Amino acid sequence: MESMTVLLPGLGFLFYMLPIIFVIWFMITLVKQLKIQTKLLEQINEKLSRTE
């Protein structure tokens, strides 16, 4: 029973930190994907500009 009371503060901290870590991971992933998409669109724009 004492081991459970020792774990409770750790679990509470974990429940607060997991959403924050998930949001940061999601934002980093989103920024990476947007950079890749931007680079691809710039390449397409260059190819279209050269043909005109």
C-alpha positions in Angstrom: 0.0 0.0 0.0 2.9 2.4 0.8 4.3 1.8 -2.7 1.1 3.1 -4.2 1.3 6.4 -2.2 4.9 6.8 -3.4 3.8 6.4 -7.1 0.9 8.8 -7.0 2.9 12.0 -7.3 4.9 10.5 -10.1 1.7 9.5 -11.9 0.2 12.9 -11.5 3.4 14.5 -12.9 3.2 12.1 -15.8 -0.4 13.0 -16.6 0.6 16.7 -16.7 3.7 16.1 -18.9 2.4 13.7 -21.5 0.0 16.1 -23.1 2.6 18.8 -23.2 5.2 16.4 -24.8 2.6 15.2 -27.3 1.7 18.8 -28.3 5.4 19.7 -28.8 6.0 16.5 -30.8 2.9 17.3 -33.0 4.1 20.9 -33.6 7.6 19.7 -34.6 6.2 17.1 -37.0 3.8 19.6 -38.5 6.5 22.1 -39.1 8.7 19.5 -40.8 5.9 18.4 -43.1 5.1 22.0 -44.0 8.8 22.7 -44.8 8.8 19.6 -47.1 5.6 20.8 -48.8 7.0 24.3 -49.2 10.2 23.0 -50.8 8.2 20.8 -53.2 5.9 23.7 -54.2 8.9 25.9 -54.8 10.4 23.3 -57.1 7.1 23.1 -59.0 7.0 26.8 -59.3 10.5 26.9 -60.7 9.7 24.3 -63.3 6.6 26.2 -64.3 8.4 29.5 -64.5 11.2 28.1 -66.7 8.7 26.7 -69.3 7.0 30.1 -69.8 
